[in-house]
């Protein structure tokens, strides 16, 4: 098969790495790719839907795997299907489960999915009045209605911070959602669906804050690990049935079946799992942690999803653990500089059990340089989490560039 992965991050590099292992993969392209070596690079931006479609037609691509949410929400999968090109990823309408937090909350209510009480606002004054009433009873979370690269959610500790969050998010989103803050342990469940059936990947936990001990601003994700020792097989099955199967059924019954990778962000509370949000694609950095744990060929699942006939067999998982550590540019998630040479990549790659997935990198004058906020995903794989964590941090410690930083506590408390 001739295959195309769309995206430039660590997620897409991990997907390309796994897809390339398939015996059915004859040629693999990545657009636009990055400084990493997975697949043949094609310089087409993810926003250029028409150019992606044209390339897929010209190159007789058999399957396009769309990584990021923006092109999915913009209708890339629909445009490819209109040209009879097989695409992995939901329709633009189905992708609105991530495109609009308010719509997602309405879907959850319709499906009867346990979730926090919430209300949508377009007026800042009304939103702040609501906060003053609710904050004395329970702390609140303020969310932008639109996607914001994982940074559109603010978890304020005080009423004043919550009111500031209203102003900050209304500046980037016409609508905001304010909801009760849930207490518990966060976890994520990603499934590959054909609109009816769902094949679940292992549950995974990510780290959103920039700094150790969950300090600093929210980011797109500073690390992840899997499996989760605090999630039994029974609890994972409950998460799948309660928070995933029900939303898939509701969307199917509404005439908008979700086919692709559905990401459920969950809070594991004392009263059971509750849904925080849904994303319309594989997570980043969750995918980097999960792909090394998938045993066997991923490609039949992607093709089966795109064709509406997911294989009956579930995902086979290795009896191993993985830990992903994100190395970021100084200043991220705020302003940062680019173009710094990256040293130590070859030494890091030689660490037993370590994998390196490029994200914000570029090749310049024969060298790999920084080209983004999240620069590299360093993944350690081992028989257990402690071994995987050791490999990830040993490899991360060998990589250097000006301003580089990473959290030192990924999977530390497991």
Secondary structure as UniProt FT lines:
FT   STRAND          2..7
FT   HELIX           10..19
FT   TURN            20..21
FT   TURN            23..24
FT   STRAND          27..32
FT   STRAND          40..42
FT   TURN            46..47
FT   HELIX           49..58
FT   TURN            59..60
FT   STRAND          63..66
FT   HELIX           69..73
FT   TURN            74..75
FT   HELIX           76..82
FT   TURN            83..84
FT   STRAND          87..88
FT   TURN            92..95
FT   HELIX           96..99
FT   HELIX           101..111
FT   STRAND          118..121
FT   HELIX           124..135
FT   TURN            136..137
FT   STRAND          140..144
FT   TURN            149..150
FT   STRAND          153..154
FT   HELIX           159..170
FT   TURN            171..172
FT   STRAND          176..180
FT   STRAND          185..194
FT   STRAND          198..200
FT   STRAND          204..206
FT   STRAND          209..211
FT   HELIX           212..214
FT   STRAND          215..218
FT   STRAND          223..226
FT   TURN            229..230
FT   HELIX           233..239
FT   HELIX           240..245
FT   HELIX           246..253
FT   TURN            254..255
FT   STRAND          259..269
FT   TURN            270..271
FT   STRAND          272..279
FT   TURN            284..285
FT   HELIX           286..291
FT   TURN            292..293
FT   HELIX           299..307
FT   STRAND          321..328
FT   TURN            330..333
FT   HELIX           345..349
FT   TURN            352..353
FT   STRAND          354..358
FT   STRAND          361..364
FT   TURN            365..366
FT   STRAND          367..370
FT   STRAND          374..382
FT   HELIX           385..396
FT   TURN            397..398
FT   TURN            402..403
FT   TURN            410..413
//
